[in-house]
């Protein structure tokens, strides 16, 4: 899964395996092994890949199929750990309202 997605991301960005190897600080042959699924990148390299392509690790490793952006504090809302289900529901409805309002302004 990682290999297929890495190859797709690299080609969409228009960079060579050599360039990606430089960015990831690995050998070109290592990138080739990643893309063919013959080797898995270390966690450190996965993070570099996610940051460079601005995608989530969940997308890279195949947990989700949408190219969700790499964590950006402007895209995510951190809720307190002790928030109630009722408050979560209220916030969800409020965010839906704001989205609706912005689409219709």
C-alpha positions, 0 to 999 in steps of 0.5 A: 500500500505504501509503495503504490501511494508513494509512487503516485504522490511522487509522480503527481508532484513530478519528481524523480526517484533520485530527487525524492531520495535526496529529500528523504535522505536515502539511496535512490535504490531504497526509494525504488524498493519502497515503491515496489513494496519490497521494503517498508520505510522506517517510521522516521521516513514515513513522517518525512514523506507525509510532511513533504507531500502534506498528507496524513500518515493514515493515508500513506499507510492505507488506513484511509483512502482520502488524501487528508492533509498532514496535521495542521493546527489550522485544519483541526480543532482539538477538543478537551479530553473530558468533553461530553458527548452532548457537547460534541454533538452540539459542536458538530451541529454548530460546525455544520451550521457555519459550513452551511452559512459560508456556502450560502453567503 
